[in-house]
């Protein structure tokens, strides 16, 4: 399968080979001492104690919500996705996730979020707020991506509170025009 990107023909395999894994992306930003614009800070996580995972377009060849409540074996992870109105993602987390209620419920800087960013850029293209916790399996969400052009992007798991925004997980991916 070939994709038309940046007026050149590039194979999907080539794009996938160029995309960092989440661990490589975090390691790159840490090794480069990359300074994200305030209030964002990168938090190095210990994978033996904590688990955050985001799968992109997890039900591409299956029915919608195929991952809901299931483990990773029921899901796919597609790093190259076609542009469209919505991007389906599935996430799992065994960490403490803040769910803001009462007077903080509508505050944009309270809670845990999954955000779409250009690589290494704090500009938020779109986001979804984590509003419920799941004790096992993945949870499915949809991000509005209709106005996002083709190119490299990253999904960030961000914990936001009054002390700042902590980036806990980065998942690179690529959007192509159909």
N, C-alpha and C positions, 0 to 999 in steps of 0.2 A: 504494500500500500504506500502511495506517495502523497505527500501533502504539499500544497502550494503556500509557501511562507516567504515573505519579504522578496517577492518576485523571483524566487528561485525554487527549484524542485529539491526538496530535502526529504529523505526517508524518515518514517516514524522511528525506526531503530536508531538513526543518527541523533535525533532529538532526545530520545530516552537516554542514550549514552552520555549526552552532555548535561543532563539534569543531575544535580546533587541529590544524594539521599538526605533525609532529615538530619542524620548524625553528621554527615559531611557539611551540610549547610551551617549547622550550629558550630562545628569545629572551625570552619572557615572564618566565620564572624569573630569567634573567640581568638583564634590565632592571629588575625589581622588587627586585634584590639579595636574592632569596628565600633565607632561611637554613633549610636542611633540618636536622633534628635530627641531632646527632653520632651515628654516624660518617659519615653521608652528606654528600658534597660534589658540587656540580655542576661538571662539567668541560666547558668550551666546546671543541667539536671543530672541526677544520679539514677540511671536506668535500672539499677538493682533494687531501688526503693520506690521509684515512681514510674508510672506508665501513662503516656499520652500517645495516642495514635489517631491519625486522620487518614481516611481512605477517600480517594477522589473517583467520582463516577463509579461507585461500587456495584451498581446493578446494571451496567452497560448491556450485558447480554442476558439479563434476567428481568424479572418484574420489579417495579418500583418498591422500595422499602424492603428489599430482599435481605438486608442485614439487620433489620430492626430486632434487637434482642438476641441476635446470634453472634457467634464467634467469628474470627477472621476467615475461617475455612469457607464460610458461606458467601464471602464478599470478594470483589475484585479491587484492584488498585490501578487505575489508569492515569499515568502521568501526562499523557497527551489527550486532550479533550477538544471536541468541536465547540465553537462558539454557539451560544444559544441563549434562550431567555433565562434559564436556571442551571446552576451547577449542583448536582447532587453530591453530597459528601456524607460520610459516616464517621463518627468519632467514638472513641472509648477512652476512659480516664479512671485511674484508681486514686487520684490525688484529691485533696480538698479543693472543691470548686465553690466559689462564692456565688450565691444566688441572692441578689438584693431585693428586699421587699419593703413594704410600707412607703415611707417618704423617699427612699432611695431607689425605688423600683424603676423609675424613668430617668435616672441620672446616667449620662453617657460615660461616666468614669467610675462605675461601680459594678463589679462582677467579673465573670469570665466570658471571653468573646473568641470567636474564630473570625479572623479578618483576612481579606485578600489585599495584598500589597505588591507593588512592583518590587523586584529584588533589591533588598537592602534599603528600601525607602519607607519612610513612616507614613506616606500618603495612604489613606484607607480608601480602597476602591469600593468595597462593600463589606458587610459584617453580619454575623448572626450572634445573638446573645445566648449563652447557655442558661436555660431557664428551668431545667430539671436534671436530676442525677439518675443515672442508671447503675444498678449494682452489678450487672453482668451484661456482656454483649455490647454491640455497637448501637448507636442511636443515629438516625438519619435526619439530616437537615438539608434545606435548599438555599443556595445563595443566588441572588439576582445578578446575572452577568451579561445582560443584553447589551449594555453600553460599553463593555470591556473589549478592546481590540485584541487581535492576535499577538502573541508574544509570551515571554517568560513572566511568571508570577509566583508568589509564595502565599501559602496559607499560614497564618501565625495564630497560635493559641496564646492569648494575652490575658493575664490576670490584672485587673484594674482596681485600684483603691486610692485613697487620698495621698499615699506616699509615692505613687507613680504607676507606670504600666510595665509589668514584668513579662517579657517574651519567654514563654516556657517551651515552645515547640515551633519549628519552622518546617514546612512541607513545600518544596519547590514543585512546580508543574508548568505545563505549556498549553496555551489555548491557540487553536488554529481556526481559521474561517472555513466553513463547510464548502 
